[in-house]
Amino acid sequence: MSELHGPSGGGASADAWLTPTVAAIAGFTIAVLSLLTNGAWVLALQSFIARDGSNAFEDVVMATGVTQGLLAVTALVLGRRGLASTAVTARNLGGATAVLGVLGLVVAFLTVVAGLIAAT
């Protein structure tokens, strides 16, 4: 009888559970999150920065830009796996992830620049 669900056992690699299509879907979702700057993650970041009483606007803006950049890079890494796949769905989602990931990097860069300008 053939195995349908990949290798069994405790030593299954990440390839067994993170297929190219799943990686592309995750990357696309993270790329969209990198572009949403009024989400809950920004509020959490702002609360973390203001935890000691200082709440400088430029600090929040620069931290938001850095976080956006990290999310966009993560999305691009996951989307690359989809682009390398032979599955059409994974390639399409990987391409959309690449577009949104690059746009997320541009927005992150502009956000950090805006924070630096506000700091001067």
Sine and cosine of phi, psi and omega as CSV:
sin_phi,cos_phi,sin_psi,cos_psi,sin_omega,cos_omega
0.00,0.00,0.70,-0.72,-0.05,-1.00
-1.00,0.05,0.43,-0.90,0.03,-1.00
-1.00,0.07,0.78,-0.63,-0.02,-1.00
-0.99,-0.11,-0.40,0.92,-0.15,-0.99
-0.93,-0.37,0.47,0.88,0.05,-1.00
0.99,0.12,-0.16,-0.99,-0.05,-1.00
-0.94,0.35,0.60,-0.80,0.05,-1.00
-0.97,-0.24,0.27,-0.96,0.01,-1.00
0.92,-0.40,0.12,-0.99,-0.07,-1.00
-0.97,0.24,-0.30,0.95,-0.09,-1.00
-0.99,-0.14,0.46,0.89,0.00,-1.00
-0.92,0.40,0.67,-0.74,-0.04,-1.00
-0.99,0.13,0.07,-1.00,0.01,-1.00
-0.91,0.41,-0.42,0.91,0.01,-1.00
-0.89,0.45,-0.46,0.89,-0.04,-1.00
-0.95,0.33,-0.52,0.85,-0.05,-1.00
-0.94,-0.35,-0.31,0.95,0.01,-1.00
-0.94,-0.35,0.99,0.14,0.00,-1.00
-0.94,0.33,0.27,-0.96,0.03,-1.00
-0.85,0.52,-0.60,0.80,0.01,-1.00
-0.93,0.38,-0.69,0.72,0.03,-1.00
-0.90,0.43,-0.65,0.76,0.04,-1.00
-0.89,0.46,-0.65,0.76,0.01,-1.00
-0.92,0.39,-0.63,0.77,0.04,-1.00
-0.90,0.43,-0.71,0.70,0.03,-1.00
-0.89,0.45,-0.68,0.74,0.03,-1.00
-0.89,0.46,-0.67,0.75,0.03,-1.00
-0.89,0.46,-0.69,0.72,0.01,-1.00
-0.89,0.46,-0.69,0.72,0.02,-1.00
-0.92,0.39,-0.58,0.81,0.05,-1.00
-0.89,0.45,-0.65,0.76,0.05,-1.00
-0.90,0.43,-0.67,0.75,0.03,-1.00
-0.88,0.47,-0.55,0.83,0.00,-1.00
-0.92,0.39,-0.39,0.92,0.00,-1.00
-1.00,-0.05,-0.22,0.98,0.01,-1.00
-1.00,-0.02,0.98,-0.18,-0.05,-1.00
-1.00,-0.07,-0.02,1.00,0.09,-1.00
-0.93,-0.36,0.54,0.84,0.00,-1.00
-1.00,-0.05,0.01,-1.00,-0.02,-1.00
-0.90,0.43,-0.49,0.87,-0.03,-1.00
-0.92,0.39,-0.50,0.87,0.04,-1.00
-0.95,0.31,-0.64,0.77,0.05,-1.00
-0.89,0.46,-0.67,0.74,0.04,-1.00
-0.90,0.44,-0.66,0.75,0.02,-1.00
-0.90,0.43,-0.69,0.72,0.02,-1.00
-0.90,0.44,-0.66,0.76,0.04,-1.00
-0.90,0.44,-0.62,0.78,0.02,-1.00
-0.91,0.42,-0.67,0.74,-0.01,-1.00
-0.93,0.38,-0.61,0.79,-0.07,-1.00
-1.00,0.05,0.16,0.99,-0.10,-0.99
-0.90,0.43,-0.43,0.90,-0.01,-1.00
-0.99,-0.15,0.15,0.99,0.07,-1.00
0.98,-0.22,-0.38,0.92,0.03,-1.00
-1.00,0.04,0.72,-0.70,-0.04,-1.00
-0.68,-0.73,0.91,0.41,-0.01,-1.00
-0.97,0.26,0.76,-0.64,-0.03,-1.00
-0.85,0.53,-0.69,0.72,-0.05,-1.00
-0.92,0.40,-0.53,0.85,0.06,-1.00
-0.90,0.43,-0.68,0.73,0.01,-1.00
-0.91,0.42,-0.67,0.75,-0.02,-1.00
-0.91,0.41,-0.71,0.70,-0.01,-1.00
-0.92,0.38,-0.64,0.77,0.04,-1.00
-0.91,0.42,-0.60,0.80,0.06,-1.00
-0.89,0.45,-0.68,0.73,0.03,-1.00
-0.90,0.44,-0.66,0.75,0.02,-1.00
-0.91,0.42,-0.68,0.73,0.02,-1.00
-0.90,0.43,-0.65,0.76,0.07,-1.00
-0.86,0.51,-0.68,0.73,0.01,-1.00
-0.89,0.45,-0.67,0.74,0.02,-1.00
-0.91,0.42,-0.65,0.76,0.05,-1.00
-0.90,0.44,-0.67,0.75,-0.01,-1.00
-0.91,0.42,-0.64,0.77,0.03,-1.00
-0.91,0.42,-0.68,0.74,0.05,-1.00
-0.86,0.50,-0.68,0.74,0.02,-1.00
-0.89,0.46,-0.66,0.75,0.00,-1.00
-0.91,0.41,-0.61,0.79,0.03,-1.00
-0.90,0.43,-0.70,0.71,0.02,-1.00
-0.94,0.35,-0.63,0.78,0.01,-1.00
-0.91,0.40,-0.52,0.86,0.03,-1.00
-0.88,0.48,-0.59,0.81,0.03,-1.00
-0.91,0.41,-0.61,0.79,0.05,-1.00
-0.92,0.38,-0.63,0.78,0.01,-1.00
-0.91,0.42,-0.51,0.86,-0.03,-1.00
-0.99,0.13,-0.05,1.00,-0.07,-1.00
-0.99,0.15,0.34,-0.94,0.10,-0.99
-1.00,-0.01,-0.21,0.98,0.01,-1.00
-0.97,0.25,0.74,-0.67,-0.05,-1.00
-0.89,0.46,-0.68,0.73,-0.01,-1.00
-0.88,0.48,-0.70,0.71,0.00,-1.00
-0.90,0.44,-0.66,0.75,0.02,-1.00
-0.91,0.42,-0.68,0.74,0.01,-1.00
-0.90,0.45,-0.73,0.68,0.04,-1.00
-0.92,0.40,-0.59,0.81,0.07,-1.00
-0.89,0.45,-0.64,0.77,0.06,-1.00
-0.91,0.41,-0.68,0.73,0.04,-1.00
-0.90,0.43,-0.61,0.80,0.04,-1.00
-0.91,0.42,-0.65,0.76,0.02,-1.00
-0.89,0.46,-0.69,0.72,0.01,-1.00
-0.89,0.46,-0.76,0.65,-0.02,-1.00
-0.93,0.37,-0.57,0.82,0.03,-1.00
-0.90,0.43,-0.69,0.72,0.05,-1.00
-0.91,0.42,-0.67,0.75,0.07,-1.00
-0.88,0.47,-0.64,0.77,0.05,-1.00
-0.89,0.47,-0.63,0.77,0.06,-1.00
-0.91,0.42,-0.64,0.76,0.03,-1.00
-0.90,0.44,-0.72,0.70,0.01,-1.00
-0.90,0.44,-0.64,0.77,0.03,-1.00
-0.89,0.46,-0.70,0.72,0.03,-1.00
-0.87,0.49,-0.72,0.69,0.00,-1.00
-0.90,0.43,-0.57,0.82,0.03,-1.00
-0.92,0.39,-0.69,0.73,0.04,-1.00
-0.90,0.43,-0.67,0.75,0.04,-1.00
-0.88,0.48,-0.68,0.74,0.04,-1.00
-0.88,0.47,-0.63,0.78,0.06,-1.00
-0.91,0.41,-0.62,0.78,0.04,-1.00
-0.92,0.39,-0.62,0.78,0.03,-1.00
-0.92,0.40,-0.64,0.77,0.01,-1.00
-0.92,0.39,-0.45,0.89,-0.02,-1.00
-0.97,0.23,-0.32,0.95,-0.03,-1.00
-1.00,-0.07,0.00,0.00,0.00,0.00
